[in-house]
Amino acid sequence: MRKFSEAYLERTRQGMWEDSRDALEPLALESRERVLDVGCGTGELSRVLAAECPGEVIGCDADPALLAAANGHVPTVAGDAGRLPFTDNAFDLVVCQALLINLPDPAGALSEFARVSSDLVAAVEPDNAAVEVHSSVDAEAGLERRARRAYIDGVDTDVALGADAREAFETAGLEVLETRRYDHVRTVEPPYSEAALAAAARKATGSGLADDQETMLTGSMTEAEYDALRRAWREMGRDVVDQMEARAYERAEAVPFFVTVGRVP
């Protein structure tokens, strides 16, 4: 399973569910007595679950540093998604967000979720192959598509699982009740946050792309193709910085998430 930093999780999940929580309706949170958030990370979903649920919400993650951050929102327990440290039927809802896309055996994890749930299992997973970017810098959207395709080609898990999670649920023996789509839209516009300014600087230096170099080169991308992409990426980043200085830069990124809900037989 891939590891993620606290800063990365907070950045990618920032604002999640702020505009609408309708896609979480099939979880029937208002009736839940005991909920487990597996792979809770820094606790963004845990916080939403706790706000909507009258019962107890517990976060579970294998990373102690992430658990320390999540512990400010809900009680937490250290544990691996494939070997949860709970008894059978300990919860009436087990849920995860952007976890299955990082696991080599999503169905195996869902089977473990079903073991500790007496009723529902739910997964909130993105389709990273269908991300859409719109930018005031003409080259940005196209370069991001190229980089995303190369990354997906090199990664060893299904990061586009979201829309097709039903298959993993059925393999785990769960009865799929419903799948709902929720588009998480992140925008950048004046006045720019410190995080947006830092992201622009990373584009201009190419450091953000360099973080994914090993994964990209694991796929079909050649070193020459990567070098060409990075040169174009840095030029694009300088255009982003220039537009920010003129307070003219705007960007919107839409990531489609799919909330799949299954019942334990």
FENSULPE-V411768 format. One record per pair of residues at least 6 apart in sequence whose C-alpha atoms are under 6 Angstrom apart, sorted by the first residue. I is the first residue (numbers start at 1). J is the second residue. Records with the same first field share a line. If there is no record, write none. Layout:
BEGIN
I: J / J
END
This chain:
BEGIN
1: 102 / 103
23: 180
29: 53
30: 53
32: 55
33: 55
34: 55 / 56 / 57 / 91 / 92
35: 57 / 91 / 93 / 94
36: 57 / 58 / 59 / 94
37: 59 / 95 / 96
38: 60 / 96
39: 60 / 61
40: 59 / 60 / 61
41: 66
42: 66 / 69 / 70
43: 70
47: 73
50: 57
58: 74 / 75 / 76
59: 76
60: 76 / 77 / 78 / 79
61: 78 / 79
62: 78 / 79 / 80
81: 109
82: 109
88: 115 / 116
89: 116 / 117 / 118
90: 116
91: 117
92: 117 / 118 / 119
93: 117 / 120 / 121
94: 121
95: 121 / 122 / 123
96: 123
97: 123 / 124 / 125
98: 125
100: 106
101: 158 / 159 / 161
102: 157
104: 157
107: 168 / 172
110: 172
111: 172
114: 264
119: 263 / 264
120: 262 / 263 / 264
121: 261 / 262
122: 260 / 261
123: 259 / 260
124: 258 / 259
125: 162 / 257 / 258
126: 162 / 256 / 257
127: 160 / 161 / 162 / 256
128: 159 / 160
129: 160
131: 254 / 255
132: 253 / 254
133: 141 / 252 / 253
134: 251 / 252
135: 250 / 251
136: 249 / 250
150: 216
151: 215 / 216
153: 219
154: 215 / 216 / 218 / 219
155: 215
162: 258
163: 258
174: 262 / 263 / 264
175: 262 / 263
176: 261 / 262
177: 261 / 262
178: 260 / 261
179: 259 / 260
180: 258 / 259
181: 257 / 258
182: 256 / 257
183: 255 / 256 / 257
184: 254 / 255
185: 253 / 254
186: 252 / 253
187: 251 / 252
188: 250 / 251
189: 250
190: 247
200: 241
202: 208
203: 234 / 237
204: 234 / 237 / 238
205: 234
206: 234
243: 249
END
